[in-house]
């Protein structure tokens, strides 16, 4: 995501043309390329710095990544899933339904703070909670023109135990589909998404409220509620 924060897979694999196109959600893919193949998902994640053989090892690797590296990982993952040869970072403040996200001028600063909260989570934090925090960060900051939900579901899966099983390709082929494909496959109107449950009076567009939410999500005091793609994981192992 880098400082550019201030600035479909469902179609891309079958495209024979290099012509720009617009996704069903209105995101313009100006430089389309072949989308990341689901069978290559594990090797791509390893290439981006998370090569550990267990969720715990990958969580430890994440702790040693710089904020810019984490931003790059999410950006590259979004580009791969969307089939874009250039970043799809949005230059404006995003809105989902009636919810306004973090103003674009604060987006990177909030991301930097949240990334450090994730990196500095207590050593006994459940790796699945780390993955859920990354997924929630993508959803709440909504930095991309398109594919925020599938990027969140994909990065969350990296810290699930099933990532290290023979089910990986089948699982990610399901979870990293576009929202429309998930709905078509029986996922419901709001399929399997990460949904934060912020306390009453807190606002998802307020940087301080969002930072406070992640402090509760991963810190030793209190907790934060959410609906997760893979359930709401416990905070501790």
Protein Blocks (a to p, Z undefined) as FASTA:
>chain_A
ZZmlmmcmklmmmpcbfbdcddfkopacfbgcddddfklmmmmmmmnopacfbfklmmmm
mmmpcfklmmmmmmmmmmmmnopabdfbdfbdcdehjaccddfklmmmmmmmmmmmmmmg
cfklcfklmmmmmmmmmmmnomafghklmmmmmmmmmmgfklmpmklmmmmmmmmpcfkl
mmmnonojbgoiacddddehiafklmklmmmmmmmmmmmnhcdddddfkopadfbZZ
